[in-house]
Amino acid sequence: MVEVFKTNIQEESQSDKMVQLLLHHFPDSRISFDLEDCDKILRVEGDEVCPVTIIKMLRGRGFDCLALD
C-alpha cells in the first residue's frame, strides 16, 4: 500500500526528523519526502500504513498534513 500526503515541510532537516519518527512507528515502511514538489509530498509505502496516525503525528509537531487520493 502506498499513501501520499501533502505537507508544509520546507527544510530537509525537518523531513529527516519526520522520516525517523515515522520509521519508529512503521519500521518496515519506505518513507520519503519530495520537497521539490509544490505540495511537499510525503510518500509512505508499506503493509501496515495508517494514514490517520501519520496525519496526527505530523500535525502534533506543528506541520500541515493532508492525505491525497
C-alpha positions as CSV (number, residue, x, y, z in Angstrom):
1,M,0.0,0.0,0.0
2,V,1.2,3.5,-0.8
3,E,-0.1,6.6,0.9
4,V,0.6,10.1,-0.4
5,F,0.3,13.3,1.7
6,K,0.6,17.0,1.0
7,T,2.6,18.7,3.7
8,N,4.1,22.1,4.5
9,I,7.6,20.8,5.5
10,Q,10.2,23.1,3.9
11,E,13.6,22.0,5.2
12,E,15.4,18.8,4.6
13,S,16.3,18.7,8.3
14,Q,12.6,18.7,9.2
15,S,11.9,16.0,6.7
16,D,14.8,13.9,8.0
17,K,13.4,14.1,11.6
18,M,9.9,13.2,10.5
19,V,11.2,10.2,8.5
20,Q,13.0,8.9,11.6
21,L,9.9,9.4,13.7
22,L,7.6,7.7,11.2
23,L,10.1,4.8,10.8
24,H,9.9,4.3,14.5
25,H,6.2,3.7,14.2
26,F,6.2,2.0,10.8
27,P,9.6,0.2,10.8
28,D,9.0,-1.9,7.7
29,S,7.9,1.0,5.5
30,R,9.6,3.0,2.8
31,I,9.2,6.7,3.6
32,S,10.3,9.7,1.6
33,F,9.6,13.4,1.0
34,D,9.7,15.3,-2.3
35,L,10.5,18.8,-1.1
36,E,10.9,19.9,-4.7
37,D,7.2,19.3,-5.4
38,C,5.0,22.3,-4.7
39,D,2.9,20.1,-2.3
40,K,6.0,19.0,-0.4
41,I,4.9,15.4,-0.9
42,L,5.3,12.7,1.7
43,R,5.1,9.1,0.5
44,V,4.8,6.1,2.8
45,E,4.8,2.6,1.4
46,G,4.3,-0.5,3.5
47,D,1.9,-3.2,4.6
48,E,0.8,-1.6,7.9
49,V,0.4,2.1,7.0
50,C,-2.2,4.1,8.9
51,P,-2.9,7.5,7.3
52,V,-4.8,8.8,10.3
53,T,-1.8,8.1,12.5
54,I,0.6,9.7,10.1
55,I,-1.5,12.9,9.9
56,K,-1.8,13.0,13.7
57,M,2.0,12.6,14.1
58,L,2.8,15.5,11.7
59,R,0.1,17.8,13.0
60,G,1.2,17.1,16.5
61,R,4.6,18.5,15.6
62,G,3.0,21.6,14.0
63,F,3.0,20.6,10.4
64,D,0.1,20.5,7.9
65,C,-0.6,17.1,6.5
66,L,-3.4,16.1,4.1
67,A,-3.9,12.7,2.5
68,L,-4.2,12.8,-1.3
69,D,-6.4,10.4,-3.3
